[in-house]
Amino acid sequence: MPMHLAAFLIAGNAAHSQGLWRHPASTPGGFLQLDYYRHVARTLERGRFDLLFFADRLAVSTRYGEHHAHGIAVGDQDATRLDPLPLLGALAAVTRHIGLGATRSTTYSQPYSLAREFATLDHLSGGRAAWNVVTSVNQGEADNFGLEQTLPHDVRYDRADEFLDVTHKLWRSWQADALLLAPDGRYADAARVAAIDHAGPHFKVRGPLNIPSTPQRSPVIIQAGSSDRGQDFAARWAEVVFNIQPDLARMQRFYDDLKGRAQRFGRQPGEIKVLSAVMPFVAGSRAHAEELREQSNALADPLVGLSTLSSHMNVDFSAHALDAPLADMQVSGIQGLFKLLQEVSSQRQLTLADAGRLYAQGVLVPQVAGTAGDIADWLEHIVAERGADGFVITPAHLPRGFDDFVAHVVPELQRRGSLRRQYSGRHLRQHLSRPA
């Protein structure tokens, strides 16, 4: 069965692997340079990936020890994050087909300005824009935007639902044929451009948008909600759902649950592509691939993982003993991911330090090490068993962290008929709607 591929990136020093910036194969400080990202984008397009997207957060980590010093000192996942949208504009100029996704928060943005940003990207990329929707979870972000505390979990999603409603109205405020550019001096048909006159609990927006209809009409929506409410939100709005599950059984449960929810929102299951995260280590032999995985995981500092974990869960884990089990607690952050960490910690009898080390290795993303054939077998098995429609590939180092996958695993998948050999459409939504 054909599969879809996306690439996970952070415009900074880390990805899921929080030792990425320390990896001997990474370019020191390269994450501050445009050529670093150009290489990544061109490599992924050569590998016929559907899209790349940048995760983002609007604060450095401040929860561990209730201060920013620790996360900055050790270089955790939030130590540096460039704004991904200007970066995607630059990458649009050096690619032709691959989708380009950026994270923006519905809690700390306004619908009108965000609709303009993504309409601009969709025009300049020729129809390749994607928006990774987040509601933002940690106190550091609230502190940067004048809130005394983060919004309650369900309130964030109430706001997000209205936010998506408003932005979609704005993207459709210009009919597709409204722009005329006629020789007789008619710029546009004003009768085909309408105000949206939205007034709701969170937003009041008149409209219309000051940008004509874009090639895709609206960006592809990516979402990664893992709580019950988050999955409902994804089932209502998302076209790509990114998830982290450590094994096939959990992937299957998530897949079936989300597809079922889609039907309850009047959508067909095939309208949503479920992509599960994986960190591959490919080499000419399994033994060498295992060595590469061990080399990457050896860089995982438990305290780096706990700093990022504190940020993700909005809890100060410095207040808990490192040699004690992970505490059973309620978190206001990424609830589904914390529940998964609790399950894994209980099964493996991990201490808090062990959990921090595991989190630093890859935020619970499964790691697969082997030859190109081994990895292709694993990917195909997950898709065949209805665990995913494809995968979010996450790197252990950059900028060449995807090179071996594209050079070896991609041709193996193409040989088997599991991955496209050429792009068959111009727009990102066409990549996703057609067989890969």
N, C-alpha and C positions, 0 to 999 in steps of 0.2 A: 504494500500500500504506500503511495507517495507520501512524503512527509514535508513539513514546513520547518524552516530554520530561522531563528532570530539570534542576534548577538547581544549579550548583556554587557554594558559598559558604564563606568562612572568617569566623568571628566575630572579625574584627580588621581590620587596616589594608590588607590585600592580598587578592588571589585568585590566579588564574594570572597576571594582570597585576600585576606588583609595583610599578608606578607608580600603582596605583589610588588610594591615599590622596592623591597629588599632583595627580590629574586635576582640572582646573578645574570639571568637572561633579559631582565628589564633594563630599559635605558634610564639612567639616573636623571631625574628631573624632566624626562621627556614629556610627561603629562602636562607640562606648561607650554608645549610647542605644537604648532599646527601640523608640522610634517608627521609627527607621531600619529595623529588621528587620521591624516590622509592615508598613511600606509595601512592602517587598520581597515578603513572604509573600502579602499581598492581591493584589499585581500578578500574581504567578505563578499564584495560584488563579484569578484572572480570565482568565488565559491557558490554563486547563485543563491545566496541567502535572501529570504524575503525582506528582512529589515534588520537594522541595528537600532538599539534604543539606549538612551542614557538615563539611568536612575539619578535622582537628585534629592537633596535635602537642603533646607534653608538655614542651617545653623551648624556650627561645630558641636561636637559632643560635649555636653555640660552636666550630664546626670551622674556619671561615675565620680564620686567624691564631691558632687555638687559644685564642680568647677571645670573650666575648659582645659586646665593645665595638663591633665593626664592624657586625654585623647590627642592633644597637639603634640605632646612630648613623644608619644609612642607611634604616632602616625596611624591612627585608627581609620575606619571607613569614612568618617566625616571630617577628617583633618583638612582636606582641600577638595572643593568641588567647584569647577568652573561652571558658569551658566551654559547649559547645553544648547539653547536655541541659537545664539549667535554662531556657535560652533557648527551646528547643522547647516546653517546658511553657507558656511565655507565648504562643507563637505558636499553640498548640493552641486557646487561648481566643479568638482573633480570626479563625480559619479553620474551615472545615467539611469540606473534601474533600481538600485536597492532602496527600500523604504527607510525613512529617517525619522526616528522618534525621540521625543524629549518629554521629561517629566515636568508637570506643572501642578501646583496644589490648588484645590478648590477652596481651601480655608484661607489662604493668604494671597489670593488673586481676585480680580474682578472679571466678570464674564466678558465685558466689552473689550477690554485690553487683551485678554487671552484669545478671544475670537480673532482679533486683528493679527496677533502674532502667528497663529497657526494658518490663517488664510494667506498671510504673506509667504510663509514657508511652503505652503502647497503650490502657490503660483510659481515661486522661484525654483522649486524642485521639479516642476512639471507633473505634480500630482503624486507626491511620495510622502506626504506628511503624516505623522502619527503622534497622538497625544497619550502619554502614559499618565492616567489620572490617579492622583493620590489625595488623601484628605489631611495628611500631616498629623503626626502622633506625639511629638515630644515637646517638653517644656522649653527647650532652647529656642525652638521656632516661635513659640508663643511670646517669649521674652523679646525676640527681635521685631515683633509686629505689634507690640503694645497691649498684649493680652496678659492678664494676671495668671491665667492657667489655660491649658489646652481645652478646646471645646469637648464636651462629653461625646463618647463614641457615636451614639445614634444621632446626635445633633449634627456631627460632622457629615454623616451620610445624608441627613435631611437636606442640609445645605448643598451637598454635592449633587443630589438628584435635581434640585432646582437649578443649580449652576449648569448642568448638562442640558436641561430643557432650554435655558436662555441662550446658551451658545449655539445650539442647533437651530433655534429660531433665527439668530443673527446670520448664521452661515446660509440660511435659505431666504434671507430678506431680499436678496437679488435673485430673480429668476435667471435660469441659465442663459437665456437669450436677451437679457435686459441691456447688455452693453452693445451699442450699435457702431460707434466710430464711423458714422456715415459721412460721405463726401459733402452732403448738404448742410453739415454743421450740427447734426443731432448726435450728441455724445452717447446718450442712453435713453431708453424708453422709461420715463418716470413712472408710468402706470404699472411697470413690471418690477418696481422697487417699492417695498412697503415697510413702514414702521412696525415694530413688533408689539409695542405698548404693553410690556410685561410688568406686572405688579404682583409680587409675592411676599412671603414671610421674610425672605432674606435679601431680595434684589428688586430694584425698580429700574427698568431699562427701556428707553423709548425706541432706539434704533432709527433707521436701519444701519447696518454696517457700512462703513465708508470704503469697502473693498468689494469689487464685483465678484460674482460667483466663481469659485475656484475649480480646477480640473476634477477634483473628487467631490465637490460640494461641501464636504466636511472631512477633517482628518480621520484616519482610522483610530478607533479608541482602544487603548490597551489598559488593562486593569489587573491588579494582583491581590484583591481583597480575599482574605482567608477566613475571616469570621463569618458567622451566619449572615449578618447584615451585609457584610462586604461581598459575599457570594451572590446575594440577591441583587446588589447594585451591579455587579459584573454581568449577571444574567440579563439584566434590563438593558444595559448600555454597551457592553464591550463587544468587540470583534476579535480581539486577541486577549486571552487570559493567561497570565504568567503565574506559575505556581512552583513551590518547592516541596517536594515529597521525596523521602529517602528510599522508597522501595515501590515495587510494582503494585502491591496490594493497596497501598495508600493512594497511589496515582489513580488506580481504577475507581476507588471510592470517590475521589474528588471529581474525576471525569464524569462519572455517571450522575453524581449529585448536580453538578453545574449544568449538564445538558438537560436534565429534568427540570431544573429551575427555569431554563430558557423557555421551555414550552409553556410554563405557567405565566410567562410574560408575553405570550403570543408570538414567540420567535421559534424558528426551526433550529434544532440542535446544530446543524451544519453551519449556521450563521456565525458561530463562535468557534474559533480555533484555540484549543487548549494546548499550551506549550509548557512542558515541564523542564526545569533547569537541570543541567548536567555539566560537570567539569571533566572534560576528557584529557587523558594523557596518552598520546599515541607515539609508538616507536616501532622499530623493526622487530622487536621481540617483546614478549610479555615481561620478561625479567627487566629489560631496560625501561619499559614503561613504568613498572613498579618503582624503579629507582627514581624516575622523574617525579612520581607522586610523593615518594618519601622525602625527596629534596624540597618540594614545595611545602609539604606539611611540617617539615622541621622548622620552618620560619614562623610557625604559629605560636605567638605568645599568648598565654591565657589571659593576661591583663588587657591586651589589645582587644581580644574577643569580648571580654566583660565590659569594656568601655563602649563598644558598639552595641552590645546586648542591652546595656543600660539605656542607650539612646533609643534603640528600637522599641523597647518595652516601657520607656518612661519611668524607670525604677532605678534607684541607686543601689547597685549590687555591691558597692564597696562596704556597705553596712553588714554584709553577711560573711560568715567564716568561709575561707577558701576550701577547707578540708571537710566541709559539711555537704550533705546532699542539696541539690537545687530545691529551694523552698517552694512549697505549695502556696501560691499566692495569686491574687487577681491583678492583672496589669491593664493599664489604659492604652497601651501601645498596640503592637501588631499581635493581636490575641491568638489568631490561628497558628502563627509561627511559634509563639511561646508554648502553646499547648503541645505542639509537636516536640519541642525541646524537652518538655516535661516527660513526655512518653518515652523518648529516647533515653533520657537520663535515668528514668526508673528502670527500664529494661536492662541497661548496661551498668547500673549502679554507679553512676558518675558523681564525683564531687563537683562543687561549683567551679573549681579550677579546671577540672576535666571538661566541663560544659563550656567554659570560656575558651579552652584550647580548640575544642570541636567547632565552636562558632567562628574562631579566627581562621580556621582552615578553609571554611567555605560557607558559613551561615547555613549549615545543614544540607547544602546542595550535594547530591550523590556524586562521587568521583568514580570514573570508569577508566581503568588502565589496561592497555593491551595493544595489539597490532591494529592496523586499519580494519582488517576483517573482524577482529574481536569487537571493536567498537561499533562497526556497522551491524553486526549480529545483535548487539545489545539494543541499539536504537530501533532496529526493525522489530524486535520482539516486543518492545513496549508499545509501539504503534499497532502491531497485529493483535495484541491482547487488550486493546482499547484502554490503554493507560494515558495516551496523549495523541494529539494530532501532529505533533512535532516537538521541537526542543528549543530551549533558550540555551545557547552554548556560552559558557562563562570561562574566561581565561585564567591561567595561573600566573602569567606574566605578559607584559606588553612592551613594545607594540607588535612583536612577532608571535604573540601567544596563540593566534589563530592560523598561523602559516602551515604548520604540520597537519592540522585538521583539514585545511583546504587542499593541501598538496596530496594527501593520502586517503583520508576518509571520504571526502567528497567524491573523488573519482570511483571509489569502490561502491558508494551508494548509487552513483549514476550508472555504473555498469550493471547493477542489479535492477535498475528501473525504479529506484526508491526516491530519487531526487531529480529535479529538472536539469536538463543539459543547457537549456537556454531560457531566458525570460520570454514569456509568451505575451505579456501585456506591458503597457507603459506605466500604469498606475499601481500603487501599492495594493489597493483594494482588489485589483485584478490578480495580483500574485496570490492573494489569499483565497480568492473565490474560485480559482481554477486549480485543477490537479497540479501538484508540484512536479 
